[in-house]
Each structure stands twice: as C-alpha cells, then as structure tokens.
Amino acid sequence: MAFEVKMPQLGLTMEEGTVGKWLKKEGDEVKIGDKLVEIETDKLTNEIESEFEGVLLKIIAPQGTNVPVQGIIAYIGKAGEQVGDVPATAPVAMPVAAPVAVSLAPAMTIVPGRRVKISPLAKKTAAKLGVDYAAFIGSGAGGRIVQKDILAASTMAAAPVPVLSSALIELMEGDEVVKATGMRKIVAQRVSKSHSEIPAVTTTSKIDVTELLEFRQKINEKMERKYSINDFILKAVAKALKVHRCILVSWDGDNIIKRANINLGMAVALDAGLIIPVIKEADKLGIDDISMIAKDLAERARSGQLRPDEYKGSTFTISNMGMYGIESFTPIINQPNAAILGICSVQDELDIDTDGKPFKKKIMRISLTWDHRLMDGSEAAKFQSAVKQLLENPMSILL
C-alpha cells in the first residue's frame, strides 16, 4: 500500500504551506531521510525529508500549490503501484453528529449535547484551524480534548483556502495573475488583521543626528568592528524602553500583559515578504553584541536559515526604511506588540545659530505607531522623546 506524504505542520500557528521546489521527481527512488521537497511557510523555506522508502509514485501538489496542514502532497510506494489522484486541497466531509457516538479519530468520538472539556492549547489550535469541537470527546483524562485530537479532526476536515478570484478585477492586455503564496500571503493577512483591530496612532519626531554621525565615524576609525547607525538606534531604543516600560505591553481580550523582557524585533525585507528576527533581552547587551547579533540575524533571515525561536517573542519592533530615502511613514504594529518605531532617512537641513548665521545639520525622523488601547499620547511622547535625547547625545547611548 502506498504511503501518503502530507503537508507537515512546521509551527503551532501554521495553517497551510506552499509547495516550493520538488527535490525528487516522479519515478525517483526515495530513501528515508532523503530531501524530498521544499515547503514555504510565512517565515522560512524548509527542506522536508522523506519518512518513507520506495518510489515517488505521484506528485499531487505541484510547485506553487497552497496546501492545508496534513493535506496530501504526494504518494510513495512500490514501483508500478497504482494510487489515487486526489487534489492536495480537496475537502473531506466531516462526520455528521448522530444521537449515538460517532468515531472521529482513533481516540476521539463525537457525542452531541455534552459539556466540553478542552485544554487551552487545544482550544487555541482549534481556533486557528477552524475546527468545531463542541461535540467531541477527547483522548485526554476524562474525555478532555487535547491538541492531537484537534489536529486529527483538522486532517479529516481539511478544506480549501478561499482564493481571491481575478474575476473581481477587470484584467487588461498584458496583465499577469500571480497566486499569492507562502510568506507574502501571510504578511498580507497579518497586516490587515493588525490594521483592522488596533486603534493605531502614529507620531513623528525630528532628530538632529549630526553629532551621532560624527561620533560613529570616529569610533569606526578606531575599532575593527564597524557600527551602523542602526546599531546605535537599537541600543538607544533598548535603553529608552528600560525606563518607559509602559510601552512593553500587549492587549489580550480584557487583559493587559506587562512584558518582562525587552526583545527587539527588527523588520528585514525579503523578496517574498517580511520577516522579523528578534534580539532577545537587548537591554542587557552592549552595542558590540547588538551589532554582531543584528548583522547575523539579518543575514540568516535573507538566506532562510533562521531557527523558529529566532523570530518569535518580540515585545517591541523597529522598522528601518532610511536606506530607501523615506522621509516619513506609518509602520503597522507587529502584534502582539503595542508599538513599532519607524526609522527614516538622514537628510540635510539648514538652521540658524544664536548669532543669526545659517548652518547645515543632519536630521532624521522617527515615526512611532502605538496602540491607543494600551497607552495615551503622553506616554508615547515621553518614550519618543527619550529616544530622541539619546540619539542626539550619542555618548549617553554607550554609558
């Protein structure tokens, strides 16, 4: 009997993956541990190894196909063995609840009209995967529903993900319809969710960075490691957050979570979308360590080599668009953070000194988007002012 190769769940929040490059073709011999296919998620491209031995009989999901978790993507078996031709995203009918118990999974049944016992993790997973567990009896103690029960139910009820039809838009000659996949699709979903759920306000400050640029140049002339402006910004923000902890909060229903750690997420642009690796406990690091970690995370983010724990757990995010000449912008909050700081380009500006003589200085704007549910304008302004004071007095960043 042929083995089903299914879309793996590469993280708790993963609902679907995109089939990237097949590393084996139909008819190829496959051994356990052989690299079989690349799967693209919202964060990374993962090379999936085969759990079975035999011949790759049939590829159900070609490159570029979006497949729900546990959807069939291929079959492996004996040479010449016949297999079905079921679409990877084909829906499977859920069993209909009857007055008697109906078997749903090896250790779970459906019984209508009973009190539901479910673990918090299983409940969260059910919400993510869209599983209705109201009539389930789980495999846990006393019939408690646990995560594996929800995953089993999801496997049986995998449904196609709705795709926006190009028929909604009038196409013109030369237009190309490209299916949104992997990271780009997830980024679109998350920023839309953040924008619709959060009453966000963006405030912009102008900073004189003339002294900071001179200070950086002097240090780089003497040090083997060359610091970027972003390194100083990261360190300054970490110091400011240590004093203004009101920024380090998250909204959770009717609760406010006060975050214990200063974990700085830094947005890194990729061709396929955006990823936010995290510098953990940045307030405890010197600028040398921050510089080294930031560079390493950014490089590995671009090459798809980050570990899952390296892009989770941010409590504040920084998005630097200064290298693109952006003067001001409105960054969207990276949930569950309460704020995100946008860094803009450095520009020349004329000013007048106390003697009435004109002089040129370097200015940079920072745009702070913050969640009005969690803080008021005065709190956001005080934090923003603290960042400004540090950047205008660069020696204080290192002290």
C-alpha positions as CSV (number, residue, x, y, z in Angstrom):
1,M,0.0,0.0,0.0
2,A,1.3,3.4,-0.9
3,F,2.3,5.9,1.7
4,E,0.7,9.4,1.8
5,V,3.1,12.3,2.0
6,K,1.3,15.1,3.8
7,M,1.9,18.8,4.4
8,P,3.7,19.0,7.7
9,Q,2.8,21.4,10.5
10,L,6.1,23.3,11.0
11,G,4.7,25.5,13.8
12,L,1.7,25.7,16.0
13,T,0.2,28.7,14.1
14,M,0.9,27.2,10.7
15,E,-2.4,26.5,8.8
16,E,-1.1,25.9,5.3
17,G,2.2,25.8,3.4
18,T,3.2,26.4,-0.1
19,V,5.0,23.6,-2.1
20,G,8.2,25.1,-3.4
21,K,10.7,23.0,-5.4
22,W,10.4,19.3,-5.6
23,L,13.8,17.8,-4.9
24,K,12.7,14.4,-6.3
25,K,10.7,13.7,-9.5
26,E,8.0,11.1,-10.1
27,G,9.7,7.7,-10.6
28,D,12.7,8.6,-8.5
29,E,13.8,6.2,-5.8
30,V,13.4,7.6,-2.3
31,K,15.0,6.6,0.9
32,I,14.1,7.5,4.5
33,G,15.9,10.8,5.2
34,D,16.2,11.9,1.6
35,K,15.4,15.5,1.0
36,L,12.1,15.4,-0.8
37,V,10.5,18.8,-1.2
38,E,10.9,22.5,-0.2
39,I,7.9,23.8,1.8
40,E,7.5,27.6,2.1
41,T,5.8,29.0,5.2
42,D,5.2,32.6,6.3
43,K,8.7,32.7,7.7
44,L,11.1,30.2,6.1
45,T,11.7,27.7,3.3
46,N,12.1,24.3,4.8
47,E,13.6,21.2,3.2
48,I,11.4,18.3,4.1
49,E,12.9,14.8,4.4
50,S,11.1,11.6,3.4
51,E,9.7,9.5,6.2
52,F,9.1,6.6,3.8
53,E,11.2,4.4,1.5
54,G,10.2,3.4,-2.1
55,V,9.5,5.3,-5.3
56,L,7.9,8.7,-5.7
57,L,4.8,7.4,-7.4
58,K,2.8,10.6,-7.9
59,I,3.1,14.3,-7.0
60,I,-0.3,15.6,-6.1
61,A,0.7,19.2,-5.3
62,P,2.9,20.8,-7.9
63,Q,5.2,23.7,-7.2
64,G,3.4,26.8,-6.1
65,T,0.4,25.0,-4.7
66,N,-1.1,26.1,-1.3
67,V,-1.9,23.1,0.8
68,P,-3.5,23.0,4.3
69,V,-1.7,21.2,7.1
70,Q,-2.0,17.4,6.7
71,G,-3.2,17.7,3.1
72,I,-1.8,15.0,0.8
73,I,1.0,16.3,-1.5
74,A,2.4,13.1,-2.9
75,Y,2.5,9.3,-2.7
76,I,5.5,7.0,-2.1
77,G,5.3,3.2,-2.6
78,K,6.4,0.3,-4.7
79,A,7.3,0.8,-8.3
80,G,4.3,0.4,-10.5
81,E,1.8,0.6,-7.7
82,Q,-1.4,2.5,-8.6
83,V,-2.5,5.4,-6.4
84,G,-5.4,7.9,-6.4
85,D,-5.4,11.3,-7.9
86,V,-6.9,13.3,-5.0
87,P,-6.2,17.1,-5.1
88,A,-4.0,18.2,-2.3
89,T,-6.5,20.7,-1.1
90,A,-9.7,18.6,-1.7
91,P,-12.1,18.9,1.2
92,V,-13.0,15.8,3.2
93,A,-16.5,15.6,4.6
94,M,-16.8,15.9,8.4
95,P,-18.8,13.1,10.1
96,V,-22.3,14.2,10.9
97,A,-23.2,14.0,14.6
98,A,-25.9,11.4,15.3
99,P,-27.8,10.6,18.6
100,V,-25.1,8.0,19.2
101,A,-21.3,8.4,19.5
102,V,-19.6,8.7,16.1
103,S,-16.0,7.7,15.7
104,L,-13.8,10.7,14.5
105,A,-10.2,9.6,15.3
106,P,-8.5,6.6,16.9
107,A,-9.0,8.1,20.4
108,M,-11.8,10.6,19.9
109,T,-15.6,10.5,19.3
110,I,-18.4,12.9,18.7
111,V,-21.2,12.9,21.3
112,P,-23.8,15.7,20.9
113,G,-25.2,17.7,23.8
114,R,-22.4,17.2,26.4
115,R,-20.2,19.5,28.4
116,V,-16.9,20.1,26.6
117,K,-13.6,19.7,28.3
118,I,-10.7,21.1,26.3
119,S,-7.1,22.2,27.1
120,P,-6.1,25.9,26.4
121,L,-3.6,24.8,23.8
122,A,-6.2,22.6,22.0
123,K,-8.7,25.5,22.1
124,K,-6.2,27.9,20.6
125,T,-5.3,25.3,17.9
126,A,-9.0,24.7,17.1
127,A,-9.5,28.4,16.6
128,K,-6.5,28.6,14.3
129,L,-7.6,25.6,12.2
130,G,-11.3,26.3,12.2
131,V,-12.3,23.0,14.0
132,D,-15.7,22.8,15.7
133,Y,-15.1,20.7,18.8
134,A,-18.5,21.3,20.5
135,A,-19.5,17.6,20.4
136,F,-16.1,15.9,20.7
137,I,-14.9,13.6,23.4
138,G,-11.1,13.8,23.5
139,S,-8.4,11.3,24.2
140,G,-7.3,13.0,27.4
141,A,-8.2,12.2,31.0
142,G,-12.0,12.2,31.5
143,G,-12.6,12.8,27.8
144,R,-10.6,16.1,27.8
145,I,-9.8,17.3,24.3
146,V,-6.0,17.8,23.7
147,Q,-4.1,19.3,20.8
148,K,-3.6,16.0,19.0
149,D,-7.4,15.5,18.9
150,I,-7.8,18.8,17.2
151,L,-5.1,18.1,14.7
152,A,-6.7,14.7,13.9
153,A,-10.0,16.4,13.3
154,S,-8.4,19.0,11.1
155,T,-6.8,16.3,9.0
156,M,-10.2,14.8,8.3
157,A,-11.9,18.1,7.6
158,A,-9.2,19.9,5.6
159,A,-10.9,22.4,3.4
160,P,-9.5,24.5,0.5
161,V,-8.4,28.0,1.5
162,P,-10.5,30.7,-0.3
163,V,-8.6,32.4,-3.1
164,L,-9.4,35.9,-4.4
165,S,-10.6,35.4,-7.9
166,S,-9.1,37.6,-10.6
167,A,-12.7,37.8,-11.9
168,L,-13.3,40.5,-9.3
169,I,-10.9,42.8,-11.2
170,E,-11.2,43.6,-14.9
171,L,-8.0,42.4,-16.5
172,M,-6.3,44.3,-19.3
173,E,-4.0,43.1,-22.0
174,G,-0.6,42.2,-20.6
175,D,-1.8,41.7,-17.0
176,E,-0.5,38.7,-15.2
177,V,-2.3,36.9,-12.4
178,V,0.1,35.6,-9.8
179,K,-1.2,33.4,-6.9
180,A,-0.3,34.8,-3.5
181,T,1.7,32.1,-1.7
182,G,3.7,31.5,1.4
183,M,5.2,34.5,3.2
184,R,3.5,37.2,1.0
185,K,0.1,35.8,1.7
186,I,0.6,35.5,5.5
187,V,2.1,39.0,5.6
188,A,-1.0,40.3,3.9
189,Q,-3.3,38.6,6.3
190,R,-1.4,39.8,9.4
191,V,-1.0,43.4,8.5
192,S,-4.7,43.5,7.5
193,K,-5.6,42.0,10.9
194,S,-3.4,44.4,12.8
195,H,-4.7,47.4,10.8
196,S,-8.4,46.5,11.4
197,E,-8.1,45.5,15.1
198,I,-5.9,48.2,16.5
199,P,-6.8,51.9,17.0
200,A,-3.3,53.0,16.0
201,V,-1.8,56.4,16.1
202,T,1.5,57.5,14.5
203,T,3.5,60.3,15.9
204,T,6.7,61.6,14.2
205,S,9.7,63.4,15.7
206,K,12.7,65.1,14.1
207,I,16.1,64.3,15.5
208,D,19.4,66.1,15.0
209,V,21.8,63.3,14.3
210,T,24.8,65.5,13.2
211,E,26.7,64.5,16.4
212,L,25.7,60.9,16.2
213,L,27.2,60.6,12.6
214,E,30.4,62.3,13.7
215,F,30.6,60.1,16.8
216,R,30.1,56.9,14.7
217,Q,32.7,57.9,12.2
218,K,35.3,58.5,15.0
219,I,34.6,55.1,16.6
220,N,34.7,53.2,13.3
221,E,38.1,54.7,12.5
222,K,39.5,53.2,15.8
223,M,37.5,50.0,16.0
224,E,37.9,46.8,14.0
225,R,34.1,46.3,14.0
226,K,32.2,48.9,12.0
227,Y,29.0,50.1,13.6
228,S,26.0,51.1,11.6
229,I,23.5,53.9,12.5
230,N,21.0,51.1,13.1
231,D,23.2,49.6,15.8
232,F,23.1,52.8,17.8
233,I,19.3,53.1,17.2
234,L,18.8,49.6,18.5
235,K,20.8,50.2,21.6
236,A,19.1,53.6,22.2
237,V,15.7,52.1,21.9
238,A,16.6,49.3,24.3
239,K,17.8,51.9,26.9
240,A,14.6,54.0,26.4
241,L,12.3,51.0,26.9
242,K,14.0,50.1,30.1
243,V,12.8,53.4,31.6
244,H,9.5,53.6,29.8
245,R,8.1,50.1,30.3
246,C,4.6,51.3,29.7
247,I,5.4,50.6,26.0
248,L,6.1,47.0,26.7
249,V,2.6,45.7,27.0
250,S,0.1,43.6,25.0
251,W,-3.6,43.5,24.6
252,D,-5.2,40.1,25.4
253,G,-9.0,40.3,25.4
254,D,-9.9,42.1,28.6
255,N,-6.4,41.7,30.0
256,I,-3.2,43.8,29.6
257,I,0.0,41.8,29.6
258,K,3.0,43.6,31.0
259,R,6.0,42.2,29.2
260,A,9.0,41.3,31.3
261,N,11.7,41.3,28.6
262,I,13.0,43.9,26.1
263,N,13.1,41.7,23.0
264,L,13.6,43.9,19.9
265,G,12.1,42.7,16.7
266,M,13.8,44.2,13.6
267,A,12.0,44.1,10.3
268,V,14.0,42.5,7.5
269,A,12.7,42.8,3.9
270,L,12.9,39.7,1.7
271,D,11.9,39.3,-1.9
272,A,8.9,37.2,-0.8
273,G,7.8,39.4,2.1
274,L,8.9,40.5,5.5
275,I,10.4,38.6,8.5
276,I,11.1,40.0,12.0
277,P,14.0,38.3,13.7
278,V,14.4,39.1,17.4
279,I,17.3,40.3,19.6
280,K,16.4,38.8,23.0
281,E,17.0,40.9,26.1
282,A,18.6,43.7,24.2
283,D,18.8,46.0,27.2
284,K,21.4,43.6,28.7
285,L,23.7,43.7,25.6
286,G,26.4,46.2,24.8
287,I,26.5,47.8,21.4
288,D,29.2,45.4,20.2
289,D,26.9,42.4,20.9
290,I,23.9,44.1,19.4
291,S,25.8,44.9,16.2
292,M,27.0,41.4,15.9
293,I,23.7,39.7,16.6
294,A,21.7,42.1,14.4
295,K,24.0,41.5,11.4
296,D,23.9,37.7,11.9
297,L,20.1,37.6,12.2
298,A,19.6,39.8,9.1
299,E,22.0,37.7,7.0
300,R,20.4,34.4,8.0
301,A,16.9,35.8,7.6
302,R,17.7,36.6,4.0
303,S,19.1,33.2,3.4
304,G,16.2,31.4,5.1
305,Q,18.4,29.9,7.9
306,L,16.7,31.3,11.0
307,R,15.6,28.9,13.7
308,P,11.9,29.2,14.7
309,D,12.8,30.7,18.2
310,E,14.8,33.5,16.5
311,Y,11.7,35.2,15.0
312,K,9.4,34.8,18.0
313,G,8.9,36.6,21.2
314,S,9.4,40.3,20.2
315,T,8.0,42.9,22.7
316,F,8.8,45.9,20.5
317,T,9.6,46.3,16.8
318,I,11.8,48.6,14.8
319,S,11.4,49.0,11.0
320,N,14.2,50.9,9.3
321,M,13.5,52.4,5.8
322,G,16.1,55.0,5.9
323,M,18.2,53.3,3.3
324,Y,15.4,53.8,0.8
325,G,15.3,57.6,1.3
326,I,11.9,57.5,3.1
327,E,11.2,60.8,4.9
328,S,8.2,59.6,6.9
329,F,5.9,56.6,7.0
330,T,3.3,54.8,9.1
331,P,4.6,51.4,10.2
332,I,1.9,48.8,11.1
333,I,2.1,47.3,14.6
334,N,3.6,43.8,14.8
335,Q,1.0,42.1,17.1
336,P,1.1,41.4,19.9
337,N,3.4,44.3,20.4
338,A,1.9,47.6,21.5
339,A,4.1,49.8,19.3
340,I,6.6,49.9,16.4
341,L,9.2,52.5,15.6
342,G,9.8,53.5,12.0
343,I,13.3,54.9,11.2
344,C,13.5,57.3,8.3
345,S,16.4,58.7,6.1
346,V,19.1,61.1,7.2
347,Q,18.8,64.5,5.3
348,D,20.5,67.8,5.3
349,E,18.7,70.8,6.8
350,L,19.5,74.5,7.2
351,D,19.2,76.1,10.6
352,I,20.2,79.5,12.2
353,D,22.6,79.7,15.1
354,T,22.4,82.2,18.0
355,D,24.3,84.8,16.0
356,G,21.9,84.6,13.2
357,K,24.3,82.7,10.9
358,P,22.9,79.8,8.8
359,F,24.5,76.3,9.2
360,K,23.8,72.8,7.9
361,K,22.8,69.9,10.1
362,K,21.8,66.3,9.6
363,I,18.3,65.4,10.7
364,M,16.4,62.1,10.8
365,R,12.7,61.5,11.6
366,I,11.4,58.6,13.6
367,S,7.7,57.6,13.4
368,L,6.2,55.7,16.3
369,T,2.9,53.9,15.7
370,W,1.3,52.9,19.0
371,D,-1.9,51.1,20.2
372,H,-4.3,53.7,21.8
373,R,-6.0,50.9,23.7
374,L,-2.8,50.4,25.8
375,M,-1.4,53.9,26.1
376,D,-2.1,57.5,25.7
377,G,-0.3,60.2,23.7
378,S,1.7,61.5,26.7
379,E,3.2,58.1,27.4
380,A,4.1,57.5,23.7
381,A,5.6,61.1,23.5
382,K,7.7,60.6,26.6
383,F,9.2,57.4,25.2
384,Q,9.8,59.0,21.8
385,S,11.5,62.0,23.5
386,A,13.8,59.6,25.4
387,V,14.9,58.0,22.1
388,K,15.5,61.5,20.7
389,Q,17.6,62.6,23.6
390,L,19.8,59.5,23.5
391,L,20.4,59.8,19.7
392,E,21.2,63.5,20.0
393,N,23.7,62.7,22.7
394,P,25.4,59.6,21.4
395,M,27.9,59.2,24.3
396,S,24.9,58.5,26.6
397,I,23.9,55.5,24.5
398,L,27.1,53.7,25.5
399,L,27.2,54.7,29.1
